[in-house]
Amino acid sequence: THMYKYTNIRNINKAVERNLNKFVLDTESKYRGQLFTIANRILAKKNVKIVLLAGPSCAGKTTTAKLIKQILELKGREVQVISMDDFFIDLDKRKKLPDGSTDYDSPEVLNYPLMKECFEKLFSGEDTYFPEYDFKNSKSVPNSKLYKYKYNSIIIFEGIHVLNPKLLKNLGTKDYFRLYVSPMNAFKNDEHNMTTKDLRLLRRIVRDIK
């Protein structure tokens, strides 16, 4: 447990009881401050075409991508967010894992040729239709999302495998900024410890139920 920075749940509850709104605003402000620093680093690096935002399941990738987009737009840049999940292969077309189970999210379930085609076309200056993955029916819907090319714009590409070397070969550019997001604080009280992995699992359960 020494690898985690634990926060005492009792102290959190006391802060919430004193002033819930202040507690929420303070934590949001701290996180947004980190993202402003990251946005400045992105802009300081010349010719960034795509920000690669990776992290484990329920680490906050989608939320982080939206907030960084807002910050970069405040600083005068055009930004579009693209999800890696939209390049998933149809569920019934995936190879089974060695134990015979379904492969839901390994790097092998991505359509790399289509990814390369889409990004190369977009970065060449053309408006480009991207696929969209229909999770309800477990199928890829081609030509579903139109991304309009804009000069000097930045793409935020978010997903669990976007830093994988196999994927990096299919981006149509080497002008990228790499970013990894994950919870850093674990929690504890007198009886239980909640690791960052436990926290992400709890988030995942709540999200999937909803």
C-alpha positions as CSV (number, residue, x, y, z in Angstrom):
1,T,0.0,0.0,0.0
2,H,3.0,2.3,0.2
3,M,2.7,3.1,-3.5
4,Y,-0.6,5.0,-3.0
5,K,-1.1,8.4,-1.5
6,Y,-4.1,7.8,0.8
7,T,-6.7,10.4,1.7
8,N,-8.7,9.9,4.9
9,I,-12.4,9.6,4.1
10,R,-13.3,11.1,7.5
11,N,-11.5,14.3,6.5
12,I,-13.3,14.4,3.2
13,N,-16.7,13.9,4.9
14,K,-15.9,16.7,7.4
15,A,-15.1,19.1,4.5
16,V,-18.3,18.2,2.7
17,E,-20.3,18.8,5.8
18,R,-18.7,22.2,6.4
19,N,-19.4,23.5,2.9
20,L,-20.2,21.1,0.0
21,N,-20.1,23.7,-2.7
22,K,-16.7,25.0,-1.6
23,F,-15.3,21.4,-1.5
24,V,-16.5,20.8,-5.0
25,L,-15.2,24.1,-6.4
26,D,-11.8,23.6,-4.7
27,T,-11.3,20.2,-6.2
28,E,-12.4,21.3,-9.6
29,S,-10.2,24.3,-9.4
30,K,-7.2,22.2,-8.6
31,Y,-7.8,19.8,-11.5
32,R,-8.4,22.6,-14.0
33,G,-5.2,24.2,-12.8
34,Q,-3.3,21.1,-13.8
35,L,-5.0,21.1,-17.2
36,F,-4.1,24.7,-17.8
37,T,-0.5,23.8,-17.2
38,I,-0.8,20.9,-19.7
39,A,-2.5,23.1,-22.3
40,N,0.4,25.6,-22.1
41,R,2.8,22.8,-22.6
42,I,0.9,21.7,-25.7
43,L,0.9,25.2,-27.1
44,A,4.6,25.6,-26.3
45,K,5.5,22.6,-28.4
46,K,5.6,23.6,-32.1
47,N,3.4,22.0,-34.7
48,V,1.3,19.8,-32.5
49,K,-1.4,18.3,-34.7
50,I,-2.8,15.7,-32.3
51,V,-2.9,15.2,-28.5
52,L,-2.9,11.5,-27.6
53,L,-4.8,11.1,-24.3
54,A,-4.5,7.6,-22.8
55,G,-5.4,6.1,-19.5
56,P,-7.0,3.0,-18.0
57,S,-10.8,2.4,-17.9
58,C,-12.8,5.1,-16.1
59,A,-9.7,7.2,-15.4
60,G,-11.4,10.4,-16.7
61,K,-10.2,10.4,-20.3
62,T,-13.3,11.7,-21.9
63,T,-13.9,14.4,-19.2
64,T,-10.2,15.5,-19.4
65,A,-10.4,15.7,-23.2
66,K,-13.5,18.0,-23.1
67,L,-11.9,20.2,-20.5
68,I,-8.5,20.5,-22.4
69,K,-10.6,21.3,-25.5
70,Q,-12.3,24.2,-23.6
71,I,-9.0,25.6,-22.4
72,L,-7.3,25.4,-25.8
73,E,-10.3,27.1,-27.4
74,L,-10.1,29.9,-24.8
75,K,-6.5,30.3,-26.0
76,G,-7.6,30.7,-29.6
77,R,-7.1,27.3,-31.1
78,E,-9.6,25.2,-33.0
79,V,-10.0,21.7,-31.3
80,Q,-11.8,18.5,-32.2
81,V,-12.1,15.4,-29.9
82,I,-12.0,12.0,-31.5
83,S,-12.5,8.7,-29.6
84,M,-10.4,5.7,-30.3
85,D,-13.4,3.5,-29.6
86,D,-14.9,4.6,-32.9
87,F,-12.3,2.4,-34.6
88,F,-13.4,-0.8,-32.9
89,I,-14.1,-3.8,-35.2
90,D,-17.6,-5.3,-35.1
91,L,-17.9,-7.6,-32.1
92,D,-18.8,-10.7,-34.2
93,K,-15.7,-10.2,-36.5
94,R,-13.1,-10.2,-33.7
95,K,-10.8,-13.1,-33.0
96,K,-11.4,-15.0,-29.8
97,L,-8.9,-14.7,-26.9
98,P,-6.7,-17.8,-26.2
99,D,-9.2,-18.9,-23.5
100,G,-12.1,-18.7,-26.0
101,S,-13.7,-15.6,-24.5
102,T,-14.6,-12.4,-26.4
103,D,-11.9,-9.8,-27.0
104,Y,-13.5,-6.5,-25.9
105,D,-10.7,-4.0,-25.7
106,S,-7.3,-5.3,-26.6
107,P,-5.2,-3.4,-29.2
108,E,-6.1,-6.1,-31.7
109,V,-9.8,-5.0,-31.9
110,L,-9.0,-1.8,-33.7
111,N,-9.3,-1.2,-37.4
112,Y,-5.8,0.2,-38.1
113,P,-6.0,0.5,-41.9
114,L,-9.2,2.6,-41.6
115,M,-7.6,4.7,-38.8
116,K,-4.6,5.5,-41.0
117,E,-6.8,6.3,-44.0
118,C,-9.0,8.7,-42.0
119,F,-6.2,10.6,-40.2
120,E,-4.0,10.9,-43.3
121,K,-6.9,12.3,-45.2
122,L,-7.8,14.8,-42.4
123,F,-4.2,15.9,-42.0
124,S,-3.8,16.4,-45.7
125,G,-6.4,19.1,-45.5
126,E,-9.6,17.4,-46.4
127,D,-12.9,17.2,-44.6
128,T,-13.2,13.5,-43.6
129,Y,-15.9,11.1,-42.5
130,F,-14.9,8.9,-39.6
131,P,-16.7,5.8,-38.4
132,E,-18.7,5.6,-35.1
133,Y,-19.0,2.5,-33.0
134,D,-22.5,1.6,-32.0
135,F,-22.1,0.0,-28.5
136,K,-25.7,-1.0,-28.3
137,N,-25.5,-3.2,-31.4
138,S,-21.7,-3.8,-31.2
139,K,-21.1,-2.7,-34.7
140,S,-19.1,0.0,-36.5
141,V,-21.1,2.4,-38.5
142,P,-19.0,3.8,-41.4
143,N,-18.9,7.4,-42.5
144,S,-20.9,8.6,-39.5
145,K,-18.9,11.6,-38.2
146,L,-17.7,14.4,-40.4
147,Y,-14.6,16.2,-39.2
148,K,-13.9,19.4,-41.0
149,Y,-10.3,20.3,-41.6
150,K,-9.3,23.6,-40.1
151,Y,-5.9,25.2,-40.5
152,N,-3.7,25.1,-37.3
153,S,-6.3,23.0,-35.4
154,I,-5.6,20.4,-32.8
155,I,-7.1,16.9,-32.6
156,I,-7.5,15.3,-29.2
157,F,-7.5,11.5,-29.7
158,E,-8.5,9.7,-26.5
159,G,-8.6,6.0,-25.7
160,I,-6.8,3.3,-23.7
161,H,-4.4,2.3,-26.5
162,V,-3.6,5.7,-28.1
163,L,0.0,5.5,-26.8
164,N,0.5,1.9,-28.1
165,P,3.4,1.8,-30.7
166,K,1.2,-0.1,-33.1
167,L,-1.3,2.7,-33.1
168,L,1.3,5.4,-33.4
169,K,2.2,4.1,-36.8
170,N,-1.3,4.8,-38.1
171,L,-1.9,8.4,-37.1
172,G,-0.8,10.1,-40.4
173,T,1.6,12.3,-38.4
174,K,4.4,12.3,-35.9
175,D,3.6,15.7,-34.6
176,Y,1.8,14.5,-31.5
177,F,1.8,15.3,-27.7
178,R,1.5,12.3,-25.4
179,L,-0.6,12.5,-22.3
180,Y,-1.6,9.9,-19.7
181,V,-4.4,10.4,-17.2
182,S,-5.3,8.3,-14.1
183,P,-6.4,8.9,-10.5
184,M,-3.5,9.3,-8.1
185,N,-5.2,9.4,-4.8
186,A,-6.5,6.4,-2.9
187,F,-8.9,6.5,0.1
188,K,-9.1,4.9,3.5
189,N,-11.1,4.9,6.7
190,D,-10.7,2.9,9.9
191,E,-11.8,-0.4,8.3
192,H,-11.2,-0.2,4.5
193,N,-8.7,1.0,1.9
194,M,-9.9,2.0,-1.6
195,T,-7.1,1.9,-4.1
196,T,-7.1,3.8,-7.3
197,K,-8.0,0.6,-9.1
198,D,-11.0,0.1,-6.7
199,L,-12.0,3.7,-7.4
200,R,-12.0,3.2,-11.2
201,L,-14.0,0.0,-10.8
202,L,-16.6,1.8,-8.7
203,R,-16.9,4.5,-11.4
204,R,-17.2,1.8,-14.1
205,I,-20.0,0.0,-12.2
206,V,-21.9,3.3,-11.7
207,R,-21.4,4.3,-15.4
208,D,-22.4,0.9,-16.8
209,I,-25.5,0.7,-14.7
210,K,-26.6,4.2,-15.9
